[in-house]
């Protein structure tokens, strides 16, 4: 049986944010009610949900300011891009106005951004943020442990420890469930 994976916001009134590369820079878009729109056109009610989330995290807001300055609209757009900018099958804001947990965003500036890990996050599972090392292993979970170790220049034992910690944190029972979960979340 084949299951089609439809992006959130395509067939309902939930909202999914995603980034596109436009003339060498990232642009934030929203998908809601089956319609993609530029972030500037997102409703005030959606922006207010995001604004409250940003204001509830002062350290993250300060990191965003370091990237774009104090303009409230630019800050909100960057906050959303860094924390909700990966398209997947679970809405960032559901039809009832509930904001999801921040998601892992595969930003092309990872490894180069001065505010990485401050303005954005690694993978969050059930309210717990995975470490940068756990995130690197999780992103490669589709591979066998030896290949992960070789790619990351770490030991197979270290990979096994990270896998076990990830399973403990997520409540997933094995590597195949890790791969499935990471695929659904758009991590791999």
Rosetta blueprint (number, residue, H / E / L):
1 X L
2 X L
3 X L
4 X L
5 X L
6 X L
7 X L
8 X L
9 X L
10 X L
11 X L
12 X L
13 X L
14 X L
15 X E
16 X E
17 X E
18 X E
19 X E
20 X E
21 X E
22 X E
23 X L
24 X L
25 X E
26 X E
27 X E
28 X E
29 X E
30 X E
31 X E
32 X E
33 X L
34 X L
35 X E
36 X E
37 X E
38 X E
39 X H
40 X H
41 X H
42 X L
43 X L
44 X H
45 X H
46 X H
47 X H
48 X H
49 X H
50 X H
51 X H
52 X H
53 X H
54 X H
55 X H
56 X L
57 X L
58 X H
59 X H
60 X H
61 X H
62 X H
63 X H
64 X H
65 X H
66 X H
67 X H
68 X H
69 X L
70 X L
71 X L
72 X H
73 X H
74 X H
75 X H
76 X H
77 X H
78 X H
79 X H
80 X H
81 X H
82 X H
83 X H
84 X H
85 X L
86 X L
87 X L
88 X L
89 X L
90 X L
91 X L
92 X L
93 X E
94 X L
95 X L
96 X L
97 X L
98 X L
99 X E
100 X L
101 X L
102 X L
103 X L
104 X L
105 X L
106 X L
107 X L
108 X L
109 X L
110 X L
111 X L
112 X L
113 X L
114 X L
115 X L
116 X L
117 X L
118 X L
119 X L
120 X L
121 X L
122 X L
123 X L
124 X E
125 X E
126 X L
127 X L
128 X E
129 X E
130 X L
131 X L
132 X H
133 X H
134 X H
135 X H
136 X H
137 X H
138 X H
139 X H
140 X L
141 X L
142 X L
143 X L
144 X L
145 X H
146 X H
147 X H
148 X H
149 X H
150 X H
151 X H
152 X H
153 X L
154 X L
155 X L
156 X H
157 X H
158 X H
159 X H
160 X H
161 X H
162 X H
163 X H
164 X H
165 X H
166 X H
167 X H
168 X H
169 X H
170 X H
171 X L
172 X L
173 X L
174 X L
175 X H
176 X H
177 X H
178 X H
179 X H
180 X H
181 X H
182 X H
183 X H
184 X H
185 X L
186 X L
187 X L
188 X L
